Amino acid sequence: MPAAYVIVEMKISDPERYKQYMAAAPATIAAAGGEYLARGGHHETLEGDWQPARVAVLRFPSLEQAKGWYDGELYRAARANRLGATEYFNMIVVEGVAPAV
């Protein structure tokens, strides 16, 4: 079963309020078997017009676990901490390539 990757782009408008979300989100991800691969580090646009203010990438063991995390009670509570803290917050999940046999 291939891993799944959650890709997020956001623009933080209230850094103090966003800190509450940043404090709560990692535990929800770990509880669902996920991990951060990137979280707000330096990024550059290599091609196209995409200019995200901030990017995060998460990995989960499966698409089902990623969706379960997003829909789960723990992350719903963490998301409430984000309300009013971002100008935009876009998130997708993509299934990775199946491992070669």
C-alpha positions in Angstrom: 0.0 0.0 0.0 1.5 3.4 -1.0 2.0 6.2 1.4 -0.1 9.4 1.2 1.2 12.9 1.2 -0.7 16.0 2.5 0.5 19.2 0.9 -0.5 22.5 2.5 0.0 26.1 1.4 -1.0 28.9 3.7 -0.6 32.5 4.4 -0.6 33.3 8.1 -2.4 36.6 9.0 -2.3 36.3 12.8 1.0 34.7 13.9 0.1 34.7 17.6 -3.2 32.8 17.0 -1.5 30.5 14.5 1.0 29.4 17.3 -2.0 27.7 19.0 -2.6 25.7 15.9 1.1 24.9 15.5 1.2 23.7 19.1 -1.8 21.4 18.7 -1.4 19.9 15.2 1.8 17.8 15.5 0.3 15.5 18.2 -2.8 14.9 16.0 -0.6 13.9 13.0 1.6 11.6 15.1 -1.5 9.9 16.6 -2.7 9.1 13.1 0.6 7.6 12.1 1.8 10.6 10.1 4.9 12.8 10.2 6.0 16.2 8.9 8.4 16.1 6.0 8.5 19.9 5.6 7.0 22.6 7.8 7.5 26.2 6.8 11.1 25.9 5.7 12.8 27.9 2.9 11.1 27.2 -0.5 11.6 28.5 -4.0 9.4 28.4 -7.1 11.2 26.5 -9.8 8.6 26.8 -12.5 5.2 28.5 -13.0 3.5 31.2 -11.0 2.9 29.5 -7.7 4.1 31.8 -4.9 2.9 30.2 -1.6 3.7 32.1 1.5 4.3 29.0 3.6 4.3 25.2 2.7 4.0 22.1 4.8 4.3 18.4 3.6 3.1 15.5 5.7 3.4 11.7 5.1 0.9 9.1 6.3 1.2 5.3 5.8 -2.0 5.3 3.6 -4.6 7.5 2.0 -7.1 6.2 4.4 -5.0 7.2 7.4 -4.5 10.7 6.0 -8.2 11.1 5.5 -8.9 9.6 8.9 -6.6 12.2 10.4 -8.2 15.1 8.7 -11.7 14.0 9.6 -10.8 12.8 13.1 -11.9 14.5 16.3 -8.3 15.4 17.3 -7.6 17.3 14.2 -11.0 19.0 14.1 -10.2 20.4 17.5 -6.7 21.6 16.3 -8.3 23.2 13.2 -10.5 25.3 15.5 -7.3 26.9 16.8 -6.5 28.1 13.2 -9.8 30.0 12.6 -9.0 33.6 11.9 -5.2 33.0 11.9 -4.7 32.6 8.1 -5.6 34.6 5.0 -5.8 31.3 3.2 -5.1 27.6 4.0 -5.2 25.2 1.0 -4.7 21.4 1.6 -4.6 18.4 -0.7 -3.9 14.8 -0.2 -2.2 12.7 -2.9 -1.5 9.0 -2.9 2.2 8.1 -3.4 3.6 5.6 -5.9 3.1 2.0 -4.9 6.4 0.3 -3.8 8.0 -1.9 -6.4 7.7 -5.6 -5.8 
